[in-house]
């Protein structure tokens, strides 16, 4: 018999709809029932493509003995962390405070008032290796709730008080010292041999590499650029990159980038394709363009929804086995490519009889020192193997369309469109922007999630900021001033509904559901934080529009980040990107056209790597709107029938010229 999750749209929740556990979705029904029945809430948070979430589900939540305990003594509640990142954020802080770490599946036991007193991640069904099992744990806590509830309530109160303590922020002055401190922290954790940061498990951290890439551009520091290049090449060579189908898995379980957890997420691939595209812009290394394009093409082929927008992720498991979809044996390769070509291909991609992952092989180039050279004809071979692989049991795809992650995809497609001068990516970006504007709003307000035709949940800080970043990037691809207007409206909502008077921004708006603490995230994690992204948005709008509102918002936000990240400056690497323009100088260019076609000199400027440069294009068609959005452009006109270029540098403007 199905439980209440059968009514939900979330693929993750529906995966648990046939469990014998009497799951309820997060909501008032669950809290009222817990209060009425005088039971604690067992909260389980995960996502549909999480390998260990599957393990705990099969081991425990499909087990009748575990279900009997949960149904008798608890009110079991399931949350999809991708639908409710605010709920996940609050209780992940609890887990980190109590255990020193976090992850998914996240297990919380709390009062009917949502106050937690126990936190953990994956818990085995039975005790093993010194770790308490779920069955004895559920029994012990149920007994304590019945006989010694005061101690649990005291624990809940102490946790809540600790997390509710307000951190004080004294505005800190931005400066080169902050940039150097962030770069120094990244350098200290950098893996010189394999690239990336830290040891296993190792995440790609594209925003950290983007920070070093831009900083090296401004400072000329060759070591910073070497860190970026080595990381980009090693990630490409490893098994974390799908050499047959394109795209990256979420993270590697080892230093070498060989064996990933095989789930692929939209946000990772959007950010990584953006990073590889920008790295290509600064040096035109062909490999980087190949990786960026194959990653974007993977997203367009595998994650794009038929009606528009992009799905969230693809699963790690196939046929119940982690990574099975991606693994090969020499016999399989030779059956597709033929004996001779198959043998050479296996030598190139480390596909061996003994294998490198549970007896089979993850294709990779780690043992191939000719990382930049793949023999002629191998593109065709990889495509044949990709098509062969499609005949396997298809990967489960989480078909949620999340506003924030689609905003990042819009950013990636837009950057590729103007960097590569590729009309295909431009059309995809414009189509995505149109879809988001038409399908992700309700009553004039952006919503967080579209799934199964249902638009639900208030947009959060990340949704607004990432979407605005995508729109501002799209403006550079097609110079449609309406994108600036839409981005400005999103930024205005951030200021009005998310601001903390003590500095920075909360994750959820002032009108959203009240949790026991209001989540506020500063540090960049797998994704840049909403606070970091907001700083980039405000800076971009300030430079584009010239309006004091956005300059003041940026200055205030940057001062907040410098204070909040004083001890861990690398934790705000994405938010520090615009600081480089203030420290090392910025340039602004307005081109006033007499027609709609971009002049060749402007195209040449746009083709150069210049992150310090912002560009506006005023044409007869968009002139009136642009003058409203950026009032300083009102009197800028073509000269003698020719395009006029108005150039400003570090706050000083020159007279217009008709030749660049």
C-alpha positions in Angstrom: 0.0 0.0 0.0 1.3 3.5 -0.9 1.9 6.1 1.8 1.2 9.9 1.5 4.2 10.5 -0.7 2.3 9.0 -3.7 0.6 12.4 -4.0 3.8 14.3 -4.3 5.5 15.4 -7.6 9.1 15.2 -6.4 10.8 12.1 -7.9 12.8 11.6 -4.6 9.6 11.6 -2.5 7.8 9.3 -5.0 10.8 6.9 -4.7 9.6 6.3 -1.1 5.9 6.2 -1.8 5.8 2.4 -1.6 7.9 2.0 1.5 6.2 0.4 4.5 7.1 3.5 6.4 4.1 5.8 6.8 6.0 8.8 5.4 4.4 12.3 5.3 5.8 15.2 3.3 7.1 18.3 5.2 4.0 20.3 6.1 1.4 21.2 8.7 -0.3 17.8 8.6 2.9 16.1 9.9 3.5 18.7 12.7 -0.2 18.6 13.8 -0.2 14.8 13.9 3.1 14.8 15.9 1.6 17.2 18.4 -1.8 15.3 18.6 -0.2 11.9 19.0 2.6 13.2 21.2 5.4 11.7 19.1 8.8 13.0 18.0 9.3 13.6 14.3 11.8 11.4 12.4 13.0 13.6 9.5 14.9 12.1 6.6 16.4 14.5 4.0 18.0 13.4 0.7 17.8 13.6 -3.0 16.9 11.3 -5.8 20.3 10.6 -7.3 22.2 10.2 -4.0 23.8 6.7 -3.8 23.8 6.4 0.0 20.2 7.6 0.1 19.4 4.6 -2.0 21.5 2.3 0.3 19.7 3.5 3.4 16.3 3.3 1.7 16.8 -0.3 0.6 18.4 -1.4 3.8 16.1 0.3 6.3 13.1 2.1 4.9 12.0 -0.9 2.8 12.4 -3.1 5.9 9.2 -4.0 7.8 11.0 -4.1 11.2 12.3 -0.6 10.8 9.0 0.6 9.4 7.1 -0.9 12.4 9.3 1.1 14.8 9.0 4.3 12.9 5.3 4.0 12.4 4.7 3.2 16.1 6.9 5.6 17.9 7.5 8.5 15.4 5.9 10.7 12.8 8.2 10.0 9.7 8.8 12.9 7.4 10.6 12.9 4.1 12.1 16.1 2.4 13.7 16.5 -1.0 16.6 18.8 -0.2 16.6 20.2 -3.8 12.9 21.3 -3.3 13.5 22.7 0.2 17.1 23.8 0.5 16.1 26.1 3.4 14.9 23.1 5.5 18.0 21.2 4.5 20.2 24.2 5.4 18.8 24.6 8.9 19.1 20.9 9.8 22.4 20.4 8.2 23.8 23.1 10.5 22.4 21.0 13.4 24.2 17.9 12.1 27.5 19.8 11.6 27.2 21.3 15.1 26.6 18.0 16.8 28.8 15.7 14.7 31.4 17.9 13.1 30.3 16.9 9.6 27.3 16.5 7.3 26.0 14.9 4.2 23.1 12.9 2.8 21.0 11.1 3.7 20.5 13.5 6.6 18.7 12.0 9.6 17.1 14.3 12.2 14.9 13.5 15.2 13.0 16.5 16.6 10.1 17.6 18.7 6.6 18.4 17.1 7.7 22.0 17.3 10.6 21.2 14.9 13.3 21.5 17.5 16.0 18.9 16.9 17.7 16.8 19.5 19.5 14.1 17.4 21.3 14.4 14.1 23.3 12.0 11.8 23.8 11.0 8.2 23.7 7.4 6.9 22.8 5.0 9.7 23.0 1.2 9.1 20.0 -0.9 10.0 21.9 -2.8 12.6 24.9 -1.7 14.7 28.3 -2.5 13.2 31.9 -1.3 13.5 31.1 0.8 16.6 28.3 2.6 14.9 24.8 2.4 16.4 22.3 0.9 14.1 18.9 2.4 13.3 16.9 -0.3 15.0 18.5 0.0 18.4 18.7 3.8 18.1 15.0 4.2 17.3 14.1 2.0 20.3 16.4 3.9 22.7 15.2 7.3 21.7 11.5 6.2 21.9 12.1 4.9 25.4 13.8 8.2 26.4 11.0 10.2 24.9 8.6 8.2 27.1 10.6 8.1 30.4 13.1 11.0 30.3 11.7 13.5 27.9 13.1 16.5 29.8 16.6 15.6 28.9 15.8 15.5 25.2 13.9 18.8 25.4 16.9 20.3 27.2 19.2 19.1 24.4 16.8 20.6 21.8 16.8 23.9 23.6 20.6 24.0 23.9 21.0 23.2 20.1 18.4 25.8 19.2 20.0 28.5 21.4 23.4 27.7 20.0 22.4 28.0 16.4 20.2 31.0 17.0 23.0 33.1 18.4 23.5 36.0 16.2 26.9 36.5 14.8 28.0 40.1 14.8 29.5 41.5 11.6 31.6 44.6 11.6 32.0 45.9 8.0 35.5 45.1 6.7 37.3 47.1 4.1 37.7 45.3 0.8 41.2 45.3 -0.6 44.0 43.4 -2.2 44.9 41.8 1.1 41.5 39.9 1.1 42.2 38.6 -2.4 45.7 37.5 -1.5 44.4 35.8 1.7 41.8 33.8 -0.3 44.4 32.8 -2.9 46.8 31.8 -0.2 44.2 29.5 1.4 43.4 27.9 -1.9 47.1 27.4 -2.6 47.6 25.8 0.8 45.0 23.1 0.0 46.0 22.7 -3.6 47.0 19.2 -4.8 50.1 19.8 -6.8 50.1 16.4 -8.4 46.5 15.9 -9.4 45.1 19.4 -9.2 42.0 20.4 -7.3 41.8 21.1 -3.6 42.2 18.8 -0.6 42.3 15.0 -0.5 39.6 12.5 -1.1 36.7 12.9 -1.6 37.5 15.7 -4.0 35.0 18.1 -5.5 35.7 20.1 -8.7 35.0 23.5 -7.0 34.6 25.5 -10.2 34.1 28.8 -8.4 37.4 28.5 -6.6 39.2 27.8 -9.9 37.4 30.7 -11.6 38.6 33.0 -8.8 42.2 31.9 -9.4 41.8 32.2 -13.2 40.6 35.8 -13.0 43.1 36.8 -10.3 46.0 35.5 -12.4 44.7 37.6 -15.2 44.8 40.7 -13.1 48.1 40.0 -11.3 50.0 38.0 -13.9 50.7 35.4 -11.2 51.8 32.3 -13.3 51.5 29.9 -10.4 47.8 30.7 -9.9 47.3 30.0 -13.6 49.2 26.8 -13.3 47.0 25.6 -10.5 43.9 26.3 -12.8 45.4 24.6 -15.8 46.6 21.5 -14.0 43.2 21.1 -12.3 41.3 21.5 -15.5 43.5 19.0 -17.4 43.5 16.4 -14.6 39.7 16.6 -14.1 39.3 16.0 -17.9 41.7 13.1 -17.8 40.0 11.4 -14.9 36.9 9.2 -14.7 35.0 12.1 -13.2 34.6 13.3 -16.8 32.4 11.1 -19.0 34.7 10.6 -22.0 32.0 9.0 -24.1 28.9 11.2 -23.4 30.4 14.4 -22.0 29.7 16.0 -18.6 31.1 15.6 -15.1 30.0 13.5 -12.2 29.5 15.3 -8.9 32.8 14.4 -7.2 35.6 12.0 -7.1 36.1 9.4 -4.3 39.9 9.6 -4.7 42.6 12.2 -5.2 43.3 11.2 -8.8 39.7 12.0 -10.1 39.4 8.4 -11.2 36.4 6.9 -9.4 33.5 9.3 -9.0 30.1 8.9 -7.4 28.5 8.8 -10.7 25.5 11.0 -10.3 25.5 14.1 -12.6 23.9 17.3 -11.6 22.8 20.2 -13.7 24.5 22.8 -11.4 27.9 21.1 -11.6 27.9 20.8 -15.3 26.6 24.4 -15.8 29.4 25.8 -13.6 32.1 23.6 -15.0 31.2 24.4 -18.6 31.2 28.1 -17.7 34.7 27.6 -16.1 36.1 25.7 -19.1 34.7 28.3 -21.5 36.2 31.2 -19.6 39.6 29.4 -19.4 39.4 28.9 -23.2 38.9 32.7 -23.6 42.2 33.3 -21.8 44.6 31.5 -24.1 42.3 29.6 -26.6 43.5 26.2 -25.5 41.5 23.8 -27.7 41.0 21.2 -25.0 39.0 23.6 -22.8 36.6 24.4 -25.6 36.1 20.7 -26.4 35.3 20.0 -22.7 33.0 23.0 -22.4 31.1 22.1 -25.6 30.8 18.3 -24.8 29.5 19.2 -21.3 26.9 21.6 -22.6 25.9 19.1 -25.3 25.5 16.4 -22.7 23.1 18.8 -20.8 21.2 19.6 -24.0 20.9 15.9 -25.0 20.2 14.3 -21.6 18.8 17.0 -19.3 16.7 19.3 -21.5 13.0 18.9 -21.0 10.8 18.5 -24.0 8.7 21.6 -23.1 11.7 23.7 -22.1 14.0 24.1 -19.1 16.5 21.6 -17.8 16.1 18.7 -15.4 18.0 18.5 -12.2 20.2 15.3 -12.3 20.9 11.8 -13.4 21.3 8.9 -11.0 24.6 7.2 -10.1 23.0 3.7 -10.0 21.8 1.6 -12.8 20.3 -1.9 -12.4 20.9 -1.3 -8.6 24.7 -1.1 -9.2 26.6 2.2 -8.7 28.2 3.3 -12.0 27.1 0.3 -14.0 26.0 2.5 -16.9 29.5 3.9 -17.3 31.7 0.8 -16.9 33.3 -1.2 -19.8 35.3 -4.3 -20.4 37.7 -4.9 -23.3 35.4 -7.5 -24.7 32.5 -5.0 -25.0 34.7 -2.3 -26.6 36.1 -4.8 -29.2 32.6 -6.0 -29.9 31.6 -2.4 -30.9 34.9 -1.2 -32.5 36.4 -4.4 -33.8 39.4 -6.3 -32.5 42.2 -4.0 -33.7 40.6 -0.6 -33.1 39.2 -1.9 -29.8 42.6 -2.9 -28.5 44.1 0.5 -29.3 41.1 2.2 -27.8 41.4 0.2 -24.6 45.1 1.0 -24.3 44.3 4.7 -24.6 41.4 4.8 -22.1 42.7 2.3 -19.5 40.1 -0.3 -20.2 41.6 -3.6 -18.9 40.7 -7.2 -18.1 41.3 -6.6 -14.3 39.4 -3.3 -14.4 39.8 -0.3 -12.1 36.3 -0.3 -10.4 34.7 -3.5 -9.2 36.2 -5.7 -11.9 35.3 -3.3 -14.8 36.8 -0.1 -16.1 36.0 3.5 -15.8 37.3 5.0 -19.1 40.0 7.6 -18.3 43.3 9.1 -19.6 45.2 9.2 -16.3 47.8 6.7 -17.6 47.9 8.3 -21.0 50.6 11.0 -20.8 49.4 12.4 -24.2 46.4 14.0 -22.5 46.1 16.6 -25.2 46.3 14.2 -28.1 43.6 11.6 -28.9 44.3 9.7 -32.1 42.4 10.5 -35.2 39.1 8.7 -35.5 38.6 8.4 -31.7 35.7 10.9 -31.8 33.8 8.4 -33.9 34.8 5.5 -31.6 33.6 7.4 -28.5 30.3 8.2 -30.2 29.8 4.5 -31.1 30.4 3.5 -27.5 28.0 6.2 -26.2 25.3 4.9 -28.5 26.0 1.3 -27.5 25.8 2.4 -23.8 22.3 3.8 -24.4 21.1 0.2 -24.9 21.7 -0.5 -21.2 19.0 0.1 -18.6 18.5 3.9 -18.8 19.7 6.1 -15.9 17.0 7.5 -13.7 16.6 11.3 -14.4 15.2 13.6 -11.7 12.8 15.7 -13.7 12.4 18.6 -11.4 13.1 22.0 -13.1 14.7 24.2 -10.5 14.8 27.9 -11.1 18.3 28.5 -9.6 20.0 25.7 -11.4 18.4 26.7 -14.7 19.7 30.2 -14.0 23.2 28.7 -13.9 22.6 26.8 -17.1 21.4 30.1 -18.7 24.7 31.7 -17.6 26.8 28.8 -19.1 24.9 28.7 -22.4 25.1 32.5 -22.7 28.9 32.6 -22.1 29.5 29.9 -24.6 27.3 31.7 -27.2 29.4 34.9 -27.2 32.8 33.3 -26.4 32.5 30.8 -29.2 30.4 33.0 -31.4 28.0 30.0 -31.6 24.5 30.7 -32.7 23.3 27.3 -31.6 24.1 28.1 -27.9 22.6 31.6 -28.3 19.3 30.1 -29.5 19.3 27.6 -26.6 20.0 30.4 -24.1 17.3 32.6 -25.5 14.9 29.7 -25.5 15.7 28.9 -21.9 15.3 32.6 -20.8 11.9 32.7 -22.5 10.8 29.5 -20.8 11.8 30.7 -17.4 10.0 34.0 -17.8 6.9 32.3 -19.0 6.7 29.1 -17.0 8.5 29.7 -13.7 6.4 32.7 -12.5 3.1 32.7 -10.6 1.3 35.9 -9.7 4.3 37.9 -10.8 6.7 36.1 -8.4 9.4 33.6 -9.3 8.8 30.1 -8.0 11.5 27.6 -7.0 10.4 24.4 -8.7 8.4 23.1 -11.6 7.7 19.3 -11.7 5.0 17.3 -13.3 3.2 20.4 -14.3 3.1 21.7 -10.7 4.8 25.1 -9.9 5.6 25.2 -6.2 7.6 26.7 -3.4 8.7 30.3 -3.0 11.9 31.3 -4.8 14.9 31.6 -2.4 18.0 33.8 -2.5 19.9 31.4 -4.7 17.1 31.2 -7.2 16.9 34.9 -7.7 20.7 35.5 -7.7 21.6 32.7 -10.1 18.8 33.6 -12.5 20.0 37.2 -12.5 23.5 36.1 -13.2 22.2 34.1 -16.2 20.2 37.1 -17.5 23.2 39.5 -17.2 25.4 37.0 -19.1 22.7 36.6 -21.8 22.8 40.4 -22.3 26.4 40.1 -23.3 25.4 37.5 -25.9 22.6 39.4 -27.6 22.5 42.9 -26.1 18.8 42.8 -25.5 18.2 45.4 -22.8 15.2 43.6 -21.5 17.5 41.1 -19.8 19.0 43.9 -17.8 15.5 45.0 -16.8 14.6 41.4 -15.7 17.8 41.0 -13.7 17.2 44.4 -12.0 13.8 43.2 -10.9 15.2 40.1 -9.3 17.9 42.1 -7.6 15.3 44.5 -6.3 13.4 41.6 -4.7 16.5 40.4 -3.0 16.9 43.8 -1.4 13.3 44.1 -0.4 12.5 40.6 0.9 15.8 38.9 1.9 17.9 41.5 3.6 19.3 41.1 7.1 19.6 44.5 8.7 22.8 43.3 10.3 24.3 42.6 6.9 24.0 40.1 4.1 20.9 38.2 3.0 18.8 35.3 4.4 18.2 32.3 2.3 14.5 32.5 2.4 12.3 35.6 2.2 10.5 37.4 5.0 7.1 35.9 3.7 8.2 32.3 3.6 7.6 29.5 6.1 9.2 30.3 9.5 11.7 27.6 10.6 13.3 27.4 14.1 16.1 29.6 12.8 16.2 31.7 9.6 18.9 30.2 7.4 21.7 32.5 6.2 24.5 31.0 4.2 27.7 32.9 3.6 30.3 30.4 2.6 30.5 28.9 -0.9 30.0 25.1 -0.9 29.3 22.8 -3.9 27.5 25.9 -5.2 28.4 29.6 -4.7 26.3 30.9 -1.8 23.4 33.2 -2.5 25.3 36.0 -0.7 28.3 35.6 -3.0 26.2 35.5 -6.1 24.3 38.6 -4.9 27.6 40.6 -4.7 28.4 39.7 -8.3 24.9 40.7 -9.4 25.0 44.1 -7.6 28.4 44.9 -9.0 27.4 44.0 -12.6 24.2 46.1 -12.3 26.2 49.0 -10.8 28.6 49.0 -13.7 26.0 48.6 -16.3 23.3 51.0 -15.1 25.5 53.5 -13.2 22.8 53.7 -10.5 23.8 54.6 -7.0 21.3 52.0 -5.6 23.3 49.1 -7.0 26.7 50.7 -6.1 25.6 51.1 -2.5 24.2 47.6 -2.4 27.4 46.2 -3.8 29.6 48.1 -1.4 27.5 47.1 1.6 27.5 43.4 0.5 31.2 43.3 -0.2 31.9 44.8 3.2 29.7 42.1 4.8 31.4 39.3 2.9 34.9 40.6 3.9 33.8 40.6 7.6 31.9 37.3 7.5 34.7 35.5 5.7 37.6 37.1 7.6 38.7 33.8 9.0 38.0 31.7 5.8 38.5 34.2 2.9 38.6 31.3 0.4 35.0 30.5 1.5 33.8 33.5 -0.4 35.9 33.2 -3.5 32.9 33.7 -5.8 31.8 36.7 -3.9 35.3 38.2 -4.1 35.3 38.2 -7.9 34.0 41.7 -8.3 36.5 43.0 -5.8 39.2 42.5 -8.4 37.6 45.2 -10.5 37.9 47.7 -7.6 41.4 46.7 -6.6 43.0 46.4 -10.0 40.8 48.7 -12.1 37.7 48.4 -14.3 36.7 49.6 -17.7 33.3 50.4 -19.2 32.5 50.6 -22.9 29.3 52.0 -24.4 28.9 51.6 -28.2 26.2 53.8 -29.7 25.1 52.4 -33.0 23.3 53.9 -36.0 21.9 50.5 -37.0 21.3 47.1 -35.3 24.4 45.3 -36.6 27.5 45.1 -34.4 30.6 46.7 -36.0 33.6 44.5 -36.5 35.9 46.4 -34.1 33.4 45.8 -31.3 33.2 42.1 -32.1 37.0 42.0 -31.9 36.9 43.6 -28.4 34.2 41.1 -27.3 36.5 38.3 -28.5 39.2 39.2 -26.1 39.4 38.0 -22.5 38.8 41.0 -20.3 36.8 40.3 -17.1 37.4 43.9 -16.0 35.4 45.2 -19.0 31.6 45.8 -19.0 29.9 46.5 -22.3 26.7 48.3 -23.2 25.3 48.5 -26.8 22.9 51.3 -27.6 21.0 50.8 -30.9 18.0 52.6 -32.4 15.8 49.7 -31.3 16.8 49.5 -27.7 17.9 53.1 -27.1 14.9 54.3 -25.2 14.8 51.3 -22.8 18.6 51.4 -22.3 18.4 55.1 -21.4 15.8 54.3 -18.7 17.9 51.4 -17.3 21.2 53.2 -17.6 20.4 57.0 -17.6 24.0 58.0 -18.2 23.6 56.6 -21.8 20.7 59.0 -22.6 22.9 61.5 -24.5 25.3 59.0 -26.1 24.7 59.0 -29.8 26.5 57.8 -33.0 28.9 60.3 -34.5 28.6 61.4 -38.1 26.6 58.3 -38.9 29.2 56.0 -37.5 29.2 53.9 -34.3 30.6 56.0 -31.4 32.6 54.4 -28.6 32.4 55.9 -25.1 35.2 54.5 -23.0 35.6 54.9 -19.2 38.3 53.6 -17.0 38.5 53.6 -13.2 35.7 56.2 -13.0 37.2 58.6 -15.6 35.5 58.9 -19.0 37.0 59.9 -22.3 35.5 61.8 -25.3 33.7 59.5 -27.8 35.7 58.1 -30.7 34.6 56.4 -33.9 37.7 54.2 -34.2 38.8 51.7 -31.5 
